[in-house]
Amino acid sequence: MRNALLSLVALISAMPVMQAQFISLDNAHKVAAPMSTQEMTGEEIIPYQPLTAQNVGDIDHLQLRELVIQRQIIGLTQYDLQSNYSVDDRVFSSAGGVSAGWIQSLETSPFSDRGTGYNHKAAGIDSDWGEIPYDRIEDVRIGWPSLGHLENGSEFALSHGSTGGLVFATRDDIGGDAPWSTTTLPALSAEDGTDIWHLWPRATVGGADGNSIHAICITAPAGNGGVLYNGQDGALVYMRSTDGGANWDMQTFAELDTASFAGGFVADAYGIHASGETVAFAAFNGFDDSFVMISNDNGETWSYEVMVDFPVDNYIMDSGALLDTALADDIDTEGNGMFFNTDRSGDVLVDNAGGVHVFYGAMFYADSDTTDGNTSYYPFTNGLEYWRPSMGPDSSMTIAYAYDIDESGTLDYEDEIAGYFVGISSQASAGLVEETNTIVVAYSALMENFSTGVQNYRHCYVVHSTDLGETWNSESACDVTPDLDFDLIEAVYPCIPSRIQAGELNMTFQRDFEPGLHVRGDEDPIDINDIVGLTMNVEDLDDCADVDFEDYVAVGEIAEVGFGLFPNPADAVVEIVLDELLLGAEVRIRDMSGRLVRQTQVQGKLARMDVSALTPGIYTVEVSGSGARSIERLSIR
């Protein structure tokens, strides 16, 4: 049972509902930016930059909804790159409840404690998530976990380690207290006999008995310390276990060899899902064909389907082939050809009848400079695309987008955009409500009305279809992360389960107060990022009138933050101003390794703690008392 429940009701219900419309990439935003030249594995050393300030601003949110959302902080991390492109499947729902995972590190670079942060909630709309974890589930350093529940009652997380094959963590008690066991799976071998490094996996559960695990990953590219495999710099590898992870087989595909994909594949630019005997994985490319591989016999045989037919086969960077504007889909402000494809971030979903549904962010690319050893993308490209095999190549449907919130007819953004290297409506995560065949897609979109003055923030939206993809509520998608009580926030990496149980939609996302990342792209100063869990009823997604949030920080905690820290950042003394509900509370300050560095008991509503001897960086302040507990971040300068 939850304790001290407080409900926050947004006082905006009298405002009119906005009529949204899709606005594509306008001429003002047809400006190319350099594409990332190297994806992150997590082994990189990131220069330490402490957080020194946070942006503040007025709230003016015009998109409204009639929706009750249970919101709870379920985890924390300082390693804020959850994916280079596509969002992994890290929320899994079954009769055993809902499990959520994320890349977690509470240390600064090199993030030696990095692993899978894990939390669980029992099935049921009124159930709470567990305590915020401070330890990873693995006994080795890992990254990029995928979660799954098997019919045999076990659960797993499949990740990559620092070398060799993938890391498989499992236990026999879904959401329980059983310990996790960790093993390293067999690896492919290079020509000299050394193990190939397997990176950036994606995993799903299928099979007639629900105990088959299907996974894809790529071999480490040379830029990440790898070697060529079968002539490819990043070969796509399929792995399968039909016995719950005890034994594995691996294969590559003739359709995906150097004859069609000489340059190999890109980190995180793919997704996989299975339902029963049907397995499908999609590759979301930039300068090659984007496609889907489908198996109807649990991974024994496969067919190849093209989603986006890139106009130049086996394109070689800086070759000049894309200078031919007659091949282009559009022309930018400099007269360069723009070529349409996916933004390398997408998801795939198999429905109960074996139908395959694919979602991806739209993107335009260019390679107009044949001497710079790089390509370009158009970061303000708008549109979340939907595709299924019956549509054929180059025939997707735009189902969601970033919205013209002020109804000016243009998308009015700051000139600088946070560096996720995806479109402004992207990071799709798809799930199916089995009872009604409703498809739900969560995604992250750039917000017109929230910015730091330099960059715009992103929020997470939910769009859905009640007829298996024929029609969508595109003009009334729900912003499920509105700035009602948290000032300006960045909400990215939304993740929902591929199967939504009993109409209960659970979603996680990563939240902080600065657009962009520390680990990649902007390389912002380091900060603690919240992993937030949302729970809502799918049937409530149809209406947009007002917002009612039920806030939790963890099990047994009060609904809103029960104390304030002043100043924050601090350099000498910090004042802790307590809520009346927390009189006589214990105050504990911990560093990012979880080590207790300060502790006191408060007898009044105000406590002062000397922090002058603490090393500059990020700490957590925990206040507990009267059966409640709250956690806030504290920056020491």
N, C-alpha and C positions, 0 to 999 in steps of 0.2 A: 504494500500500500504506500502511496506517495505521501510525504509529510509536508506540511506548511505550503500547500498549493496556493499560488497567487495567479490570477488571470489578468493579462494585460489586454485591454480592448482598445484598438486604434480608433480615435475619434474623428474619422474621416468618412463616415458612411453617407453623408449628405452630398458628397461630391459626385459628379457625373462619371459614368464609365466611358473610357476612351474607346473610340472606334479605330482599331489599328489597321494599318495597311502596310504592305511590303514595299520597301524602298531599296532598290538594288544599288550597286556601286555607282555613285554619281561621278560626274567628271572631276569634281573637286577632290575626290578621294582616289582617283586613278593614279596613285603615286606609289612606285615600287620601293621596297625596302629589302636589304640583304637577307637572304635566307640563312638560317643557322647552318653552320658547316660541320658541326659535331654534336651528336646527341650524348646525353649524360648517362653514365652507368652507376654513379654513386661512389666510384673510387677516386674521383677528382678531389683535389685539395682546394677548397674555396676560401679566399681571404676573409678573415674575420672582420666584420664591420658591425659594431653594436648599434642597436637602435637608439637614437637620440631624441626623437620627437615623433608625434603622430599628427596627422592632418585632421582638421575639424571643419565643419561647414553646416549650413542650413539644410534641413530636410524638406524636400518638396516632391513627394511621390504621388503620382496621379493615377497609377494603375491599381485598381482595387479588386478585392475578391471576397466572397462570402465563404469563408473557409476557416475551420478551426485546426490549428497545427500545434502539436506537442513538439517543443524544441528543447534539446538537451545537449550540452557539451559532453561528448563521449570520449574524447581523447585530445592530446596535445602533441605538437611536433615542431621542431625547429628546422628539420629537413623538409622544405616546402614544395619540392618537385615531386608530385605524385605521378606524373607521366610526362614524357616528352611530347606526346600527341594524344592518342586515344586513352580514354579513361578505362582502367582495368575493371573487371568484375570483382568487386570487393565487398559487396553486400549480397548475402545469400539467404533466402527465405524458404523454409520448409515447415513440416509439422513439428519439427524440433525447435522452432523459434527463428529468430533472425540473428545472423552473425555479421559483423562488420569488421573490416580490416583497413589498414592504411600504412604507408611508409612512416615509421616513427623514429625520431631521434630527439632526445632531450639534451644532447650535448652540442657544442659548436664544432666546426670543421676540425678534423676529418670525420665527424659524426660516427665515432667508433662503436657507439651503442645502437646503431641503426638496425632495425628489424621490423617485424610486423606488429603494429599496435592492434589490439583485438578487444572487442566488446561484444556483448550479447544481450538480447532482450527476449523474454518469453513471448510466444504468440499472443496476440490480443491488442487491440487499440489502446487499452488502458495500462499496458505493461510498461515499465521503465527499463532503460538501459542500466548496465552495471556501473560500478565505480570506474573512475578514470584510471587506466593502467599506466604504470611508469616503467614497466619492463616489457621487452619483446618476448614473443612466444618461442623463438628459436634459440638454440645454443650457439649459433654462429651469426656473423654479420651478413645480412641479406638486403635485397631490395626488390621492389616490384612484385608484391604478392598477389595471387588470385585465390579466392576462397571458394569452397564447395562443401556441401553436405551429401553424403552417400546414403543409399537405402539401408546399408548394413549398420547404420547408426553412428558412423564415424564422421569426422570433418577434417578438412585439410587446408593448408596454405601452400601453394607452389610458387617459388621465388627463384631469383638468381643469386648466386653467391659471388665471391671474389674471383674465382677461377673454376674451370671445369663444368660439370653438369649442373642441372638445376637442383635446388634444395627443396625437399619435400618434408613438411612438418605435418603431423597427424596426431589425432587422439580419438579414443573410442567413445567419448562422452560429449555430445554436442552441447556447447554452452555450459558444461558442468565444471567439476573441479579436477578431472583427470589430467595428468601431466601430458605435455606435448612431447613427442619424440621426433627427432630431426635426422634425416639421412640425405646424402648426396646421390643423385641419380646418375646412371652411366652417361658418359659423354661420347660424342663422335670423336674420331681420331684424325689428326692432320697427317700429311704425307710422311712426316718424320716420326710418327707414332705418338706424339704428344696429344693430350686431351684438348679438344676444341672448347672454347669458352662459350657457354650457352647464355644468352642474355634476353631480358625483357619478355618474359613468358606471359601467355594468356591461357587460362584453363577453363573447362566447363565439364559438366556431369551429364552423362547420357547412358545409353544401353537399355535393353529391354528390362534388365533387373535394377537399373539405376545405380550400378556400381562401376561403370566405365568412366574413366577420366580421359578427356581429349585435350591436348595442349599444343600450342604453336609457340615458337620463339625464333630468333635468328642467331646465327653465329656472329661472334664479335668482329666488327669491321676493323680494318687496319688502324683507323683513327682512334679506336678504343683499345688498342693493344692486341688485336686479333690478327688472323692470317686468312688468306683466301681458302674457301672450301668449295670444291667443285667449280673452281674458277670464279666464284662470286665473292664480292666484298660485303658480306652479310647475306648468307644463304638462309632461306626460310625452311625450318625443320618442323615436321609434324611428329608428335609423340602420343602414344596411346597406352593405357593400362586398362584391361578388362576385368581386373580382380582387385579394384579398390586401391591401387598403388603399389601392390607387392611386386609386380613385374611390368616392364615397359618395353615397347618396341618403337623404333624411330624410322622415318623415311623422308625423302625429299620427292619432288614431283617433276616429271619431264616437262610439264606445261610451264614450269617456273624456273627453268634452267637458263643458261647464258644465251640461248637462241632467242629468247624473248625478254629476259631481264639480266642483261650482261652486268649491269651495275649493282645487282643485288637489291636488298630491301632495307628499309629505314626503320629504326627503333620505334616501337610502339605504334606503328602505322598499320594496325590490323586488329581484328576482333574475332572471337569464336563463340559459338553457342551450339548446344545440342538439345534435342527433345526426343526421347526414345531412341530409335535407330537412325534418325536424321541428324547429321552434323554439318555445320556450315561455318566456314571462315572467310572473311573478307580482307583484302589488302587495299589500303587507301593510299594511293600513290600521288606523286606530284608531276613527274616527268615520264611516267610509264602508264600503261593501262591500269585502271583500277578494276578489280574483279572479285568474284566469289567462287570458292570451291565448295561443292555440295556432295555429300555422301548420304545415301539412303539405306546403307547396310552397316551402320556403326563403324565407319571408317575403313571398310574393306576396299571399296572402289569409289572413284570420284569423278565428277564432271566439272567443267570449267565454264564460267559465265562472265562475260565482260560487262561492267557497269559503265565505265567511261573509257572510250576508245581514244587514247591520246594520238594526235595526228601524225607524230613521227615515231616510228617503231624503234625500240632500243636506243633511245636518244642518248647521245654523249654530250656532256657539259662542254660548253665553249666551242662546239663544233660549227656553230653558225646556222644550223638547220632551222632554228626558230626565228631567224631574221626575216623569213618570208612571211610578210604580213597577210598574204593571201590565204595562209593556213590558219590565221589567228581568229579567235572568237571575239576579240575586241581590240581597241587601240587606246593606249594610255595618253597622258598629257604631253609626253615627249615623242609621240609617234611610234612607239614600240608595240609590237604584237603582244597581246595578252592571251594566254592559253588556259582554258577551263579544266579543272580537275577537282578532286577532293582536297581538303586542307590537311589530310593525313590523320584526322581525328574522326573516329566513327564507331559504330557498334552494329552488331548483327543479332537478329532474334529469329528463332524458329518457333512457330506456333504449334498448337496441339495437333493439327492435321499435317505437319511437316512443311508448311509454307515458310519461305525464307523472306525476311524483311531486313533491309539495310538502311542505315542512317549515317549521314556524314555532313560535315561543314563544307560549304562551297569555297573555292579558292581560284584565283587567277595567278598564273606564273609567267615569268619572262626570263630570257637569257640573252639580253641585248648587248652585253659586254662580253666579248669572247676572249678577253685577256685577264680577267680578274680572278679566275679559278672559283667562281661562285655563281649562284643563280639568285633570282629575286622573286618575291611574292608581294601580293597586294593586301596588306593586313586589314584594310577596312572592307573587304569583301563580305557581303551579307547573305544569309540564307542557310537554313538547315534543310538538307535534302533527304527525300525518301525514295527508295528504289526497291523493286522486287523483280525476279527474273522475267515475268510476263511482260514487263515494260520494254525489254531489249536495251541495247547500248544507248547511251547519251539521251536518256529520256526520263530523268528523275523528276519528282514533284517537290516544290518548295513548301514545307509544312510549318516552318517556324522561322523566326528571325529576330534581330534586334529592332526595337520599336521606335517609331517617331513619336515620342511621348508628348512633346509640345505641339504636335499636329501642324508643324510648319511646312511640311512637304519635303523637308530635307533632314538628313541625320546630322545634327550639329554636335560635333565632338571637338575636343582639344586636338592640336596637331600631333602630339606625341601619343603613342599607344603602347601599353604594357606588353612586354615581349614574351608571349606564349607561342608565337609563330603559327597561330591558327586564325580562322576568321572571327568576325565579331559575333557570330552565333554558332557555337561549336560545342565540343566535349559532350556529345550525345551519349546517353545511357538509357537503354530501352528495356521494358518489362511488359509482361502479359498478365492480365487478370483472367485466370483460367475459367472462372464461372461465367463470364460475360464476353470473352474474346475481345476485351478492351485492351488496346495497345497504349501504353504510357511511355513518353519519352521526356527525360530531364535533359536540360542543356544549360549552358552558360552564355549570357549575352551582355554586350556592352551597353551601359546605361547612359542615355543622353543627359539626364538631369542630375547626375552625381559625378563630381570630379574633384580632384585636388587643386585644380587650377592649372595643372600640367597634364594629367592623365585622367581618363574616365574610369570609373569602377565597373566591375561586372557583377551581375546578379544571376541567380539560378532560377530558371523557369521550368514549368511542366506543361506539355501539350499532349493531347490524347485523341484517339480515334476509337469509336464504338463499333466500327464495321470493318475491322481488320485492314485498315489503311486506305479505304476508299475515300473517306472524308476526314478532316481534322478541324479542331477548334482553333485554327491558326490565329484568328483575330482576337481571341480571348484567352490566350495562354496565361497561366498563373505564375506571377512572380512570387515564389515561396520564400524569398529572403529579403523582404522589403525593409528599408531603413526606418523602422518605427521607433526603436528604442536603443539602437546601437550606433547612432550617428552614421558616419560613412564607413561602409564595409566592402571588402572584396570577397565575393563568393564564387568559388571555382571548383572544378573537378566534381560535379554532382555524380552520384552513383546510386542506382536503384537495383533491386533484385530482378533477375530475368523472369521470375515467377512471383506474382503478387498474390499473397494468400488472403482469402476471405475479404477482398476489397480494402485491405490495410496496406497503404503505400508507405514504405520506409525509405528514406533517402539520407545519404550522408553528403557533406561537402566540406571544403576547407575554407576557413574564414580568417582574415586578418584585417588590418586597417590601412593597407597600402597596396595599390594596384601593382601587379607583377610579382616576381619571385626573387629570393635571395640566391638560390642555387644556379639559376639559369636566366638568360635574357637580360632583364634590368640589373640583376645582381644587387638588389636593394640591401640595406642594412638588415642584419638578422633579427628576427622577432619570433616569439612563440605564436604559432598558428593553431587555432581551435579546429578540431574535427567535430562537426556538429551533426547530430542526428535529428531528423524530422519524422514525425509520424502523422498521417492524415488519412481521411477516408477518400477513396477514389471517387465515390458518388458525389462528393462536394466540390469537385473540380469544375463543374459546369457553370457555376455562378460567380460573378465578380461584383461584390458590393462592399464588404468591409473585412477586416482581418481581426481574428481573435487568436492570440498566441497564448499557449500555456507553457511557461518557461521552467526549465529545470537545468541545473548544472551537473547533477549526478543524483543517484538514488538517495532519498532522504534530505535533499538540499532545498533551500527556499527558492522560490520562483525567480526572483530578481536578485542581483548581486547585493549581498547584505552588508557591504562595507566599501569605503572608498580609500584610495591611497593618494596622499598629497605631501610633497610634489611627486610626480611620476613622469619623467625620470627623476631620481634623487641622487645626491652625492654625499650627504652627511647624515641627515635625520629624515625619516619618513613618518608621517602621521597616519594612523589607521583609525578612520572614523567608522564606528560600528552601528549597525542597525539595532534597534531595541530588542529584536528577537535574539540577538547574539550577545547579550550582556553576560559577563563572566566567561567569555570565550577564551580558548587557546589560540594563539597566533604562532604559526610556524613558517619560517622562510627557508626554502630549499633551493639549491643550485640545480642546474639542468641535468646533473647526474642523479638527482634525487637525494643528495646529501643534505642533512639538516644543518643549517648554518646559524640560525637565530630562532629562539623560542621564548615566549613569555605568556603570562596569563593576564587578561585585561579585567579590571574591576569596574571600570566605567565605560563610557561610550567613546573615549578617546585614548589611544595609546601612542607613545612615541618610541621609536626604535632607532638606535644608532647603527647606521649602515656604512659609516665612513671607511671601515676596514675591509669591506667586501670588494672583491675584484670586479671591475666594470663588466657588465654583461646583463643577461636576462635571468630573473629568478621567479619562482612562484611563491605567492603568499596565500597560505591556507588559514582560514578562520573557521573554527568549529565550536559548537556549543548548542545545548538544548535540542540535541538530535538533528541538527542541521549542519551543513558544511558548504562553504563557498571557496573558490579559488580564483585569484586574479594574477596577472603578470605584473612584475615590477622590473623596471630598467634602472640599473645603477651606472652612473656616468663616472 
